Amino acid sequence: MGSWLKLGLFKLLKQPESSGKIDRAIFFVIHGSSNHRSLRSLRKIITAAKVSSDALIDGGCLEGLDRSLSEQLIDFGYDALYLGYSQIEVVPVFLLPGVHVKEDLPIEVEAAQSLFDDRKLQFHLTEYLGTHAQIPALLAQRFNNWENSHSWTQSPNVSNISNVSNIKCARVIIAHGSKRSGANQPIEELARSLSATTAYWSVAPDLETKINQLLDQGFMAIEVLPYFLSAGGITKAIGAQIEQLASDRQVQIELLPLPFTAETITELAMADLSDADLEPNNSTIAIPRHLVTGPKALAYSN
């Protein structure tokens, strides 16, 4: 059903009175992919969020679905309006301020907003998940938990060293990375706060280069923390690469578990929403018109 036809039908419906609950509905946005694993991850996040809130909660994907994100948001907007909501918090479940967060998401949200300008419904694009102040402490806990429960002396690659206590151990955070200028800077700062170094999947320096640099510096044991939201093809490939690097170079390289669960993601996101004191007129998103091209530009011409 076309958006304008649906809007026409919506006007015929009588909206119920607000029940006095919070006036912000919540819509989580993930990157999405062609496989169903990302959708399962999204469903877990939504389910966990509904446990802690009575708000209207749903989510969608930026990529990987037949419908654009703006179309997904529009459908959710109709539901929110009918239930008496005046604001929708669009929560980007992303870790980096790359092109998706800084350009694609604002365009999609603005396209959806344009259909509701006369309906007193505001879409508010929150900060992306990676900005949460508790993430450094969370990652520090993940490193510490692993270090407290494992011993390098158990490794066949270091057990033949006469003084194991003098083994130099390095921490590495591997993230997806972005080619957008400045997008990787938050990861660099995060790593420094944890006495770690960085490697990236999609940009330099890659993991093999970083491992070789650390070996040249005398490190014989390396912990690699995957800075990803969920398991997938990339994290599987990282694990295989680490196995090969450790075998080839006769050093101990350990891939730590993913730092995030659906419950952790939800706790971080919902805490930020609970702390926010948002006014409706803060919900407008300014998008340069030259960034809006293709079908999405139609929303601006009506």
RAHU-V778227 format. One record per backbone hydrogen bond with DSSP energy under -1.0 kcal/mol. CO is the residue of the C=O (numbers start at 0). NH is the residue of the N-H. If there is no record, write none. Layout:
# RAHU-V778227
co=[CO:CO]
nh=[NH:NH]
This chain:
# RAHU-V778227
co=[1:2:3:4:5:6:8:9:22:22:24:25:26:27:28:29:30:35:36:37:38:39:40:41:42:43:44:45:55:57:59:67:68:69:70:71:72:73:74:75:76:77:78:79:80:81:85:86:87:88:89:90:91:91:93:95:97:98:98:99:102:103:104:105:106:107:108:109:111:112:115:115:121:123:127:128:131:133:134:135:136:137:138:139:140:141:142:143:150:151:154:154:157:162:163:167:167:169:170:171:172:173:174:175:179:183:184:185:186:187:188:190:190:191:196:198:204:205:206:207:208:209:210:211:212:213:214:219:220:221:222:223:224:225:231:232:233:234:235:236:237:238:239:240:241:242:243:244:245:251:253:260:261:262:263:264:265:266:267:268:269:270:271:278:279:287:288:293:294:295:296]
nh=[5:6:7:8:9:10:11:12:85:86:88:57:90:59:92:61:62:39:40:41:42:43:44:45:46:47:48:49:25:27:29:71:72:73:74:75:76:77:78:79:80:81:82:84:83:15:121:24:123:26:125:28:93:128:129:97:101:102:103:104:106:107:108:109:110:111:112:113:114:115:118:120:87:89:130:131:134:137:138:139:140:141:142:143:144:145:146:147:153:154:157:158:160:165:166:219:220:222:196:224:198:226:200:201:182:187:188:189:190:191:192:193:195:194:172:174:199:209:210:211:212:213:214:215:216:218:217:251:169:253:171:255:173:227:235:236:237:238:239:240:241:242:243:244:245:246:247:248:250:221:223:264:265:266:267:268:269:270:271:272:273:274:275:281:282:290:291:296:297:298:299]
